[in-house]
Amino acid sequence: MNKTKIIATIGPMSKDKNTLKKMITLGADVLRLNLNYASHEFCKKIVDNVNELNDELNTNVAVMFDIQGHGIRVGKFKDGQANLEENTKVNIYINEIEGTNEKFSVNFDKLVETVKYHTEIKLADGDIVLRVVDKELEYITCEVLKGGIIKDNQGFNIIGFKHNCKYLSEKDKNDIKYASKIGVDFLALPHVRTPEDVLEVTDLLIDIKDDHLDLIAKIENESAINELDAIIKVSDGIMVSRGDLGIEFPIERVPSLTKMIINKCHIAGCVSIVSTQMLSSMETDLNPTRAEVSDVANAVIDGVDAVMLSGETTIGMYPSQTVEMMEKIIGAAECDIDYFSLLNKAMRTQTQDVTASIAYSVTECANRLKCKVIVAPTFSGYTAKKISRFRPNCPIIALCPDKKIVKSLSLYYGVAAYYVSNLESFDKIMSRAKKIVMEKVSMNAFDKYIITGGYPFKGVKHTNFMKIEEI
């Protein structure tokens, strides 16, 4: 039972129910849908299939929506893509047209008045570089400094340009309301610049009376790095979007920025996710490169909560095999984590309260006694989240009578959450915990496990007991 979670993005190559089932069986914890590409009808079908598969497989895989945000994107191309050749010129229109190798459009009507001559523009996570050489009323002309393949709806980055508009568009608001309506669990927020961007979404969720959707702020630009501490405080999780970071910053700075963000999230008790090109060679090859394996392993050893697959599972030829490979890499890397170091770092920065103190003691005992698992009965998920922050070297099984809370725990490091019908009788919970431990974990004679929570389960608001059991 691996502790680092896997997010798999769903697209044309992974949309059928059989492939979804394989990915869930092989280790996917959260399935992501990008609303830059996916329609509401497509999303509803995927959500329905995931719900059916959760019932069939007795799993609790969650769903994440990635809203569009205010980022600039290219339009659609004939055959879905175009090849921009180096030293050629391309016209970029503000009105929607069908893109070719010589022209395409963007969703930004102020493009002509915004860009200046010699401005650089980067496409496809910085793989394509253009320079503005001419301007007309409805389009600009650019020289292709670095060529490559550009695809439908990919990002369009004007170097040095910063948006001054409100964060949420009408499309975003409608998408969020739809996500709430069909029971989505997480919202990924692209192009976040300030905590106010996240709070704008929080206000909308309050207005529609949704207290379930967790907000994942995507860190993609210099403004977000400058406001990182404040953004972490108002977010449930942070996603390190390394593709866009590599455009805003020199590419050699991306690894250190990634480590810094993971560390800050760990200290704050905020979920951290690393994304972009984790196993990108597996889009066309059954085996990843050694560098990609090292990349994933380093994120795991740093204590990240989750790693994400994008193109690998949307357009890649081997979506389920990629999830399987990611799970193998995680399992091997978790053997090399310095759990005591992560525990001590979390404790040094933890405010002193009863739940935190017991969570620390539970984790330290689990590590020292080599316990096989920690069981945490919980109504709100708070106990499991607290223990997760201290990074125990064994899994945390959370037992919860609220199915929404069960799914909301799917991104937290080490937490495997299961639905139970009630948490009323102490003796019944102890018996239920032992049964689940025996079902989910390979236990031998004299193996130990810890049960912890708040008792009485419904009446108390903090964790107040821990019990060490032996098989």
Summary of the structure (lengths in Angstrom):
residues: 471
radius of gyration: 23.1
end to end distance: 19.1
largest distance: 77.9
contacts: 1625
relative contact order: 0.11
helix: 40%
strand: 24%
